């Protein structure tokens, strides 16, 4: 493969140990790996990508999503509900999904993430109606070309057993464990540079049994994969835990083996100081989803306190039915603002939140090969054009990236390969895809994304009609 030279960046944001920012910086890439970062790199045979006028950052990392929800944005009746009411509105719609909806939804959501600079996304798929499988989303991500950490989610306690989801969306725990083993064996790649790593992820303590939480933790350790779930999302969540389990969520997690460097929990809005201490001590990760927390009125997660107590914190957009956008740079901006609302204007800087969005994500997902632009790391990076109207007048382009924009990348590279993001977008066609997928409610059109590394090239085929009736 020809070497690649990203050259003359206005600022190369390395996120290395010294948090070095190189004005006029170059980056040399060979076989998907960064071999040199610095000034005036000479590589006459390399393919050159001019980055003058741009900020270059590590690719952003999204640590919590439910890609299947991309086809259920802004659903009437769920727009103003709290978490539990919102779920009850959407469960019957999701129950009509099948493999094609999972595939289309995942591709749409991943393309949207790519436009916001994401090179690695995790996903949490916890319902499998009508023959849907985790495989559907894995195939979608492979076609897009983003790195993917799908998690095999699960729900096993239906309404009739005192749980929240309807009975037709839950599975038997034996079937769940068997499929967890199947997908890990089929798709998990533990090697550096892996494009797909599978995690295990019962949906939440209020939708699976204590036994399944414990058995999943044992299985994950046996297989050497990570664990993920929702935890302490809002006051209802805490009340449920105390009433049902007689303890707070942090205690419940610890008792069942759900703490450690191989575990990350989404939300954690309501963790108290004892639980934050536990997470810091045990290197348990947190995926902070600020827009979703705002959308559902869950509260402001104590991220400043978590960071001060050495908790590994990353960002997540959460599912598109509770965000409803999938823009990770926007998520970073919101994360910074919410900490300022809670703790004052110096509670979190633009640079700190950019670190959380890159290096923080890599740490939480156990990817020591990602998150920074330095020799030996995989070449996942985003190039942001700062010459447009959004950033005009910005005195500090790195802070400006979070404070003002742009909100779309110019170019995106995964494993040193260009996705053609941003520039390749055909706005007319992506608009058509968007209209087809969402304008008439839960009626997805066929969104096709052409070929590997062509993430944002959305091509809608409006002739393909919906199989999902309106709820
Ligand atoms: Zn979630």
Boltz pocket constraint, residues with backbone or C-beta under 6 A from the ligand:
constraints:
  - pocket:
      binder: B
      contacts: [[A, 64], [A, 65], [A, 66], [A, 124], [A, 230], [A, 266], [A, 318], [A, 319]]
      max_distance: 6.0
